Amino acid sequence: MKLFDLNNKAIVVTGGNRGIGFALAKGLHAFGAKVIIAARDQQRNHQACAAISAHAERVLPVACDVTCPRSVATAFEQAANWAGGLYGCIANAGGRGTGCALDEVDGMAWRTTLSTNLEGTMNTFQAAIGPLKAHGEGRLIAVSSLAALHGNAQFTDYSSAKAGVEGLCRALAIELASHKITVNCIMPGWVDTDLNADIKQDKRQFESIKRLRVPMKRWASAEEMVGAAIYLMSGAGSYHTGDTLRIDGGYHIG
């Protein structure tokens, strides 16, 4: 058995048209997977697919709003029909939150953050479970955040949502173990993506994070999240479930 071979295994990546999601989609494709990029902006989905394969080989763009169960169900139906079944899914789509103190957070904004990050993961996995059971085995991965472990002032909504995602994955790992479906989280540290562009512009905060909190003294690239996803998605990770892999340059011990 080739431990890291994903040859022709069909995998959905939500939020896969930019940032970490795009890096994961590109990496999975490089290891042989059929990749379905599912996100709201279909034009950007097409662009991401073209960037991965100029001839649209083993890539499919599908419109998908993870906050809408009907949209997610339709996207997964399209993906399964195109690929002839599904093997895995990475629930990556999400948003960073309100960025204000809890006593100032608007209730609607709070619910939007939880809907995008926590409920969106639930909707995604709920749509994926049926096709994975039909396949006879499978892999589910959610993208968590350091905020779930350390908390993040001004982002209580986001921290709460990501902590919820990890709880969901641990419970679901037990629920699906008998179906040969593993469920895990990847927890990125500070990653150089568009989502964190505003923090990088704040030179004092940017340097403080690098020098004081990250032992490796740098931010990660999105591509540095790929190895963990390949491991968990492949045969190499067949006995690994209910866990969170931290890829943070040592932030959690710094």
DRENFIDO-898103 format. One record per residue (C-alpha): x, y, z. Coordinates in steps of 0.05 Angstrom, whole numbers, padded with zeros to 5 digits, always signed. Example, Ala and Ser with C-alpha at 12.3 -4.5 7.8 and 13.67 -1.06 7.14 Angstrom:
+00246-00090+00156 +00273-00021+00143 
This chain:
+00000+00000+00000 +00025+00069-00018 +00013+00105+00048 +00002+00174+00020 -00031+00157-00046 -00098+00191-00059 -00104+00166-00131 -00175+00182-00157 -00204+00191-00087 -00257+00244-00091 -00250+00298-00038 -00292+00361-00026 -00257+00423+00001 -00303+00478+00025 -00275+00548+00020 -00224+00518-00027 -00217+00576-00075 -00167+00617-00033 -00119+00616+00025 -00110+00552+00065 -00168+00519+00028 -00136+00530-00040 -00069+00504-00015 -00103+00441+00011 -00142+00431-00053 -00078+00439-00095 -00040+00392-00050 -00093+00338-00051 -00095+00342-00127 -00019+00335-00131 -00026+00269-00093 -00076+00242-00144 -00143+00262-00114 -00205+00285-00151 -00217+00352-00119 -00283+00389-00114 -00276+00462-00095 -00339+00485-00060 -00349+00558-00042 -00398+00615-00052 -00361+00652-00108 -00367+00607-00168 -00324+00652-00212 -00267+00647-00161 -00280+00572-00157 -00269+00566-00232 -00205+00608-00227 -00179+00563-00171 -00193+00500-00211 -00158+00530-00271 -00098+00547-00228 -00095+00474-00205 -00106+00442-00273 -00107+00482-00338 -00146+00426-00371 -00196+00416-00314 -00168+00347-00300 -00195+00318-00235 -00222+00385-00210 -00294+00410-00205 -00320+00478-00182 -00387+00478-00146 -00425+00536-00115 -00436+00524-00041 -00457+00567+00018 -00441+00526+00081 -00491+00565+00122 -00549+00539+00079 -00563+00464+00086 -00599+00462+00019 -00539+00494-00017 -00491+00445+00016 -00535+00384+00000 -00539+00406-00073 -00464+00417-00077 -00449+00348-00049 -00499+00316-00096 -00464+00349-00155 -00396+00328-00129 -00417+00255-00118 -00450+00251-00187 -00388+00279-00220 -00338+00236-00184 -00380+00173-00179 -00380+00176-00103 -00341+00212-00048 -00284+00191-00003 -00269+00252+00038 -00284+00323+00057 -00246+00382+00087 -00291+00432+00122 -00249+00494+00114 -00299+00549+00099 -00306+00601+00155 -00297+00672+00177 -00255+00708+00230 -00310+00740+00271 -00332+00808+00295 -00267+00836+00325 -00298+00871+00384 -00307+00861+00459 -00361+00813+00482 -00402+00868+00515 -00404+00904+00449 -00420+00845+00404 -00485+00849+00367 -00526+00785+00375 -00536+00778+00300 -00462+00784+00287 -00448+00731+00340 -00497+00683+00308 -00468+00696+00239 -00398+00676+00263 -00424+00613+00295 -00466+00598+00234 -00408+00605+00186 -00356+00567+00227 -00392+00517+00272 -00459+00506+00238 -00425+00509+00170 -00380+00451+00191 -00440+00413+00216 -00478+00424+00151 -00417+00403+00111 -00405+00339+00150 -00479+00322+00151 -00480+00324+00075 -00415+00284+00070 -00433+00226+00116 -00482+00192+00070 -00435+00189+00010 -00377+00167+00054 -00418+00111+00085 -00438+00089+00015 -00364+00088-00005 -00350+00041+00053 -00297+00085+00087 -00276+00158+00088 -00242+00217+00119 -00270+00281+00149 -00225+00339+00168 -00244+00406+00197 -00199+00466+00199 -00196+00493+00270 -00156+00552+00298 -00108+00569+00354 -00166+00611+00380 -00201+00546+00401 -00143+00530+00448 -00117+00597+00472 -00176+00643+00463 -00170+00708+00425 -00190+00775+00456 -00240+00813+00414 -00259+00748+00379 -00299+00710+00431 -00349+00689+00377 -00294+00659+00334 -00259+00625+00392 -00325+00595+00415 -00343+00571+00345 -00275+00538+00333 -00277+00504+00402 -00345+00478+00382 -00317+00451+00317 -00266+00410+00356 -00319+00383+00403 -00362+00365+00343 -00304+00327+00311 -00287+00288+00374 -00359+00265+00383 -00368+00250+00309 -00304+00208+00309 -00336+00161+00359 -00402+00161+00321 -00370+00143+00254 -00314+00096+00275 -00354+00034+00260 -00364+00059+00189 -00289+00065+00178 -00294+00140+00174 -00242+00180+00212 -00255+00251+00237 -00200+00299+00256 -00181+00373+00260 -00122+00412+00233 -00105+00472+00276 -00063+00523+00238 -00022+00574+00274 -00010+00643+00245 -00014+00634+00170 +00004+00686+00117 -00062+00692+00080 -00108+00748+00059 -00150+00735+00121 -00093+00761+00165 -00071+00818+00119 -00094+00872+00169 -00052+00841+00225 +00009+00839+00181 +00000+00913+00167 +00004+00927+00242 +00079+00920+00246 +00082+00921+00322 +00031+00865+00330 +00060+00825+00272 +00131+00827+00302 +00105+00812+00372 +00070+00749+00348 +00133+00725+00311 +00185+00741+00363 +00148+00730+00429 +00098+00675+00414 +00124+00633+00357 +00188+00594+00372 +00203+00586+00298 +00201+00663+00292 +00159+00666+00230 +00088+00656+00204 +00070+00595+00164 +00053+00592+00091 -00014+00561+00071 +00024+00505+00036 +00053+00483+00103 -00016+00458+00123 -00018+00408+00065 +00025+00353+00096 -00022+00342+00154 -00082+00339+00108 -00049+00288+00063 -00030+00245+00123 -00100+00247+00154 -00135+00237+00087 -00092+00179+00064 -00080+00108+00085 -00024+00132+00130 -00077+00162+00176 -00125+00103+00176 -00119+00092+00252 -00118+00166+00271 -00185+00195+00292 -00216+00244+00342 -00153+00286+00345 -00127+00355+00329 -00060+00365+00295 -00030+00432+00314 +00013+00463+00259 +00034+00528+00293 +00109+00532+00294 +00108+00516+00368 +00061+00573+00388 +00025+00530+00439 +00090+00517+00477 +00122+00586+00465 
